[in-house]
């Protein structure tokens, strides 16, 4: 069907309450389908419905779900006449708060809608799910970084300690949840946020962080396609003869990487190049609650059509030791120290700065013609 006919049908459907309800129902289905297809946070920590909701009584009215954590059980060796200590079982609990992610209110005038050559449904199918997913993914990365820094603080004696090439050379920092790459830890100058080439031992060392005193396993790796492209530079010693040739032709295509599930992303304003995360299985890490299906609202006032979408979610990394991080740049990434004053280059951009604008023809920035001889 022609795009203008689709837009005309869309415009006619907004003239009645029943028509708006029908459109809203159809748009909700489209948005939900597209959200389930993308967004790396949902691939690492699959969303589920909350079990029991409560309203907080701690000075605010935030809706939250109580997450009950399993109690620890210990055993001991005893003789035939011995006995173990009696302990009271206390299952720890965590309150997971909910919040709303909402798109901007999209407005279009019905006269302009009739002239659009692209169907308005395309915006709903592609733009709105992408906007919601970006906030989900950014929140997930921020939480992952908080978990890493909490462990680093604990393992460095409760003192916020910079992690950069200088403190590593001086032996002044413990790398327990975050480690520097092989090239980053010996780089000069040390105050640089430029990611260096990822080496094969870097991934091995990061995954070992889970097995060292934590009894966990790194199940999933999150990496930008920018950093993953470094694998093309790996040699026959890293990949073997057959795989090296294939990598040169098509790149290293695999769903598993170092026996972990591989999740790649192009969202470099959320996951900045130089940051690689590893995660334990979801059941050992935390929860991602989806309070309800994504909502879509549409209204028509006079000749103006207005619509937007929103969702209510809750997210929690209950086990801070379930996250490990590899840093491929030499500078410090600890927000509490920011020893090299380069933190803004390596953390997620602010929510209002997540969008990427490549096509700027509407601002009269484009190549007007090409002359061939």
C-alpha positions in Angstrom: 0.0 0.0 0.0 1.2 3.5 -0.8 2.7 5.4 2.2 0.3 8.3 1.7 -2.6 6.0 1.8 -1.3 4.4 5.0 -0.9 7.9 6.6 -4.4 8.9 5.4 -5.9 5.8 6.9 -3.9 6.5 10.1 -5.3 10.1 10.2 -8.9 9.0 9.7 -8.5 6.4 12.5 -7.7 9.2 15.0 -11.0 11.0 14.5 -13.0 8.6 16.8 -12.3 7.2 20.2 -12.8 3.6 18.9 -10.3 4.3 16.1 -7.7 5.7 18.5 -8.1 2.6 20.7 -7.6 0.3 17.8 -4.5 2.2 16.6 -3.1 2.2 20.1 -3.6 -1.6 20.5 -1.9 -2.2 17.1 1.0 0.1 17.9 1.6 -1.6 21.3 2.0 -4.9 19.6 4.5 -3.5 17.1 6.5 -1.8 19.8 6.7 -4.9 22.0 7.8 -7.1 19.1 10.6 -4.8 18.3 11.7 -4.3 21.9 12.0 -8.1 22.3 14.3 -8.3 19.3 17.0 -5.8 20.4 18.5 -4.2 23.5 21.5 -5.9 25.0 20.3 -5.5 28.6 17.4 -7.9 27.9 19.8 -10.4 26.4 22.0 -10.5 29.5 19.3 -10.1 32.2 16.0 -11.3 30.7 13.0 -9.4 32.0 10.2 -11.1 34.0 7.0 -10.1 35.8 7.3 -9.2 39.4 6.0 -11.5 42.1 4.6 -9.3 44.7 4.4 -5.5 44.7 4.5 -3.1 47.6 4.5 0.6 48.2 7.5 1.9 50.1 7.0 3.4 53.6 10.5 4.9 53.7 9.5 8.5 53.0 8.5 8.1 49.4 5.8 6.3 47.5 7.9 4.4 45.0 6.4 1.1 43.9 8.8 -1.8 44.5 9.1 -5.6 44.6 10.8 -7.4 47.4 13.5 -9.8 46.1 14.2 -12.6 48.5 17.7 -13.9 48.3 18.6 -17.5 49.3 20.2 -18.0 52.7 23.7 -19.4 53.0 24.1 -22.9 54.3 27.5 -24.2 55.5 28.7 -27.7 56.5 31.4 -28.9 58.8 33.3 -32.1 59.6 32.5 -33.7 62.9 33.1 -36.9 64.8 30.4 -39.4 65.8 29.8 -37.6 69.1 30.1 -34.1 67.8 27.5 -31.6 66.5 27.5 -28.5 64.4 26.5 -25.0 65.6 22.8 -24.1 65.4 22.1 -21.0 63.3 18.9 -19.0 62.6 18.1 -19.0 59.0 17.6 -15.4 57.7 16.9 -14.9 54.1 18.2 -11.5 53.0 15.8 -9.3 51.0 16.3 -6.5 48.5 13.7 -3.9 47.5 13.7 -3.4 43.7 12.1 0.0 42.8 10.2 0.7 39.6 10.4 3.7 37.4 8.9 4.8 34.1 10.7 5.2 30.7 8.7 7.4 28.4 9.3 8.7 24.9 8.9 12.4 24.0 5.4 13.3 22.9 5.4 13.1 19.2 3.2 15.6 17.4 2.1 15.8 13.8 -0.5 18.0 12.0 -2.9 16.1 9.9 -2.2 18.3 6.9 1.5 17.5 7.0 0.7 13.8 7.5 -1.0 13.6 4.2 2.1 14.8 2.5 4.6 12.4 4.1 6.1 9.9 1.7 7.0 7.5 4.6 4.4 5.8 6.6 4.0 7.1 10.2 4.0 3.5 11.4 7.7 3.3 10.5 8.4 5.8 13.3 6.5 3.6 15.8 8.1 0.4 14.6 11.7 1.7 14.6 12.2 4.9 16.5 10.0 4.4 19.6 11.4 0.9 20.6 14.9 2.1 20.0 14.4 5.1 22.3 13.0 2.9 25.1 15.8 0.3 24.7 18.5 2.9 24.9 17.4 4.0 28.3 17.2 0.4 29.5 20.7 -0.4 28.2 22.2 2.8 29.7 20.7 2.0 33.1 22.1 -1.5 32.9 25.6 -0.3 32.1 25.5 2.3 34.9 24.4 -0.4 37.4 27.1 -2.8 36.1 29.8 -0.1 36.6 28.5 0.7 40.1 28.8 -3.0 41.0 32.4 -3.1 39.7 33.4 0.0 41.6 31.7 -1.3 44.8 33.9 -4.4 44.7 37.0 -2.4 43.9 36.4 -0.2 46.9 35.9 -3.1 49.2 39.1 -4.9 48.0 41.2 -1.8 48.3 40.5 -1.5 52.0 37.5 0.8 51.7 39.6 3.5 50.1 38.7 4.9 46.7 41.8 4.0 44.6 42.5 5.0 41.0 43.1 2.2 38.5 45.4 3.4 35.8 48.8 2.5 34.4 50.6 4.6 37.0 49.0 3.0 40.1 49.5 -0.5 38.5 53.2 0.2 38.0 53.5 1.4 41.6 51.6 -1.6 42.9 49.2 0.7 44.6 45.9 -0.8 43.5 44.2 -4.2 43.7 42.5 -5.4 40.5 39.6 -7.6 41.7 36.5 -6.6 39.7 38.2 -4.5 37.1 41.5 -5.1 35.3 43.5 -3.2 32.7 44.3 -4.8 29.3 47.9 -6.0 28.6 48.7 -2.9 26.5 46.8 -0.4 28.7 48.7 -1.4 31.9 52.1 -0.5 30.3 51.0 2.4 28.2 52.7 5.8 28.1 51.5 8.4 28.5 49.2 7.0 31.2 46.6 9.8 31.0 44.8 8.6 27.8 41.3 7.5 27.3 42.0 6.0 23.8 41.3 2.2 23.8 44.2 0.1 22.9 44.0 -3.2 20.9 42.4 -6.0 22.9 44.7 -9.0 23.4 43.7 -12.6 23.8 45.1 -12.8 27.4 42.9 -9.8 28.3 39.7 -11.9 28.1 41.3 -14.8 29.9 42.4 -12.7 32.8 38.9 -11.0 33.1 37.1 -14.4 33.2 39.5 -15.6 35.9 38.2 -12.9 38.1 35.0 -14.9 38.6 36.7 -18.2 39.6 39.1 -16.5 42.0 37.5 -16.7 45.5 34.0 -16.0 44.0 32.9 -19.5 42.8 31.1 -18.0 39.9 31.4 -18.3 36.1 31.5 -15.6 33.5 28.6 -16.7 31.2 28.1 -13.6 29.0 30.5 -11.0 27.5 29.3 -7.6 26.5 31.5 -5.7 24.0 31.3 -3.0 21.4 31.7 -4.0 17.7 34.5 -1.4 17.7 36.5 -3.4 20.3 35.6 -6.8 18.9 37.0 -5.9 15.5 40.4 -6.1 17.2 40.1 -9.9 16.8 40.8 -9.5 13.1 44.4 -8.5 14.1 45.0 -11.6 16.1 47.6 -13.9 14.6 47.9 -17.6 13.9 49.2 -18.0 17.4 46.0 -16.7 18.8 43.5 -18.4 16.5 45.2 -21.3 14.8 45.8 -21.7 11.0 42.3 -22.5 9.8 40.5 -19.9 11.9 43.0 -17.2 11.1 42.3 -17.4 7.3 38.5 -17.4 7.9 38.8 -14.4 10.2 40.7 -12.4 7.6 38.0 -13.1 5.0 34.8 -12.6 7.1 35.8 -11.6 10.6 35.6 -13.7 13.7 32.0 -14.8 13.5 30.9 -16.7 16.6 28.0 -16.8 19.2 30.4 -18.0 21.9 33.7 -16.4 22.8 36.1 -18.0 25.2 33.3 -20.4 26.2 31.0 -17.4 27.0 27.9 -16.1 25.2 28.9 -13.1 23.1 26.7 -9.9 23.0 28.0 -7.2 20.7 26.6 -3.7 20.4 26.9 -0.6 18.2 25.7 1.7 21.0 29.0 3.3 21.7 27.5 6.3 23.5 26.1 3.9 26.1 28.9 1.3 26.2 32.0 3.3 25.4 34.8 1.7 23.4 37.5 0.3 25.7 35.0 -1.1 28.2 34.3 -4.9 28.1 32.0 -6.5 30.7 31.5 -10.1 31.8 28.5 -11.3 33.7 27.6 -14.3 35.7 24.3 -16.2 34.9 21.2 -14.1 35.6 20.1 -16.3 38.6 23.4 -15.4 40.2 23.4 -11.7 39.3 20.0 -10.0 39.8 16.6 -9.2 38.2 15.0 -7.2 35.5 11.3 -6.7 36.2 8.8 -5.5 33.6 5.7 -4.2 35.5 3.5 -4.4 32.4 3.5 -4.4 28.6 4.7 -1.3 26.8 1.8 1.2 26.6 1.0 3.4 23.7 -1.3 6.5 23.8 -2.7 8.5 20.9 -5.0 11.5 20.9 -6.2 14.1 18.4 -7.0 17.7 19.3 -8.2 19.7 16.4 -5.8 19.1 13.5 -2.9 18.0 15.8 -2.2 14.3 16.4 -0.2 13.4 19.4 1.2 10.1 20.6 3.8 8.6 22.9 4.8 5.3 24.5 6.1 4.3 28.0 7.0 1.3 30.1 7.5 0.6 33.8 10.6 -1.4 34.8 12.7 -2.3 37.8 16.3 -3.4 37.7 18.7 -4.6 40.3 22.2 -6.2 40.4 21.8 -8.0 43.8 25.2 -9.7 43.6 27.8 -7.1 43.0 30.5 -9.8 42.5 28.6 -11.1 39.4 30.2 -8.4 37.2 33.7 -8.1 35.9 35.2 -5.4 33.7 38.1 -5.2 31.3 39.5 -1.7 30.6 41.5 -1.3 27.4 42.5 2.4 28.0 45.3 3.5 30.4 43.5 6.2 32.3 41.5 5.9 35.5 37.7 5.1 35.2 36.8 5.3 38.9 34.2 8.0 39.4 35.3 8.5 43.0 38.9 9.5 42.0 38.9 10.4 38.2 42.7 10.7 38.6 43.3 11.6 35.0 40.2 13.9 34.6 39.1 11.9 31.5 36.0 10.2 33.0 33.6 11.9 30.6 35.3 10.1 27.7 34.7 6.6 29.0 31.4 6.6 30.8 27.9 6.5 29.2 26.6 9.7 27.7 23.7 11.5 29.4 20.3 10.4 28.4 19.6 13.5 26.4 22.8 12.9 24.4 22.3 9.3 23.4 21.0 10.0 19.9 23.3 9.7 16.9 22.7 12.1 14.0 24.4 11.1 10.8 22.0 12.4 8.2 21.9 16.3 8.5 20.2 17.1 5.2 17.4 18.9 7.0 20.0 21.5 8.3 21.2 22.0 4.7 24.4 20.0 5.3 24.8 17.6 2.3 26.7 17.2 -0.9 24.6 18.9 -3.6 25.9 17.3 -6.7 28.7 15.1 -8.1 30.4 16.0 -11.3 32.0 13.2 -13.3 34.5 13.6 -16.1 
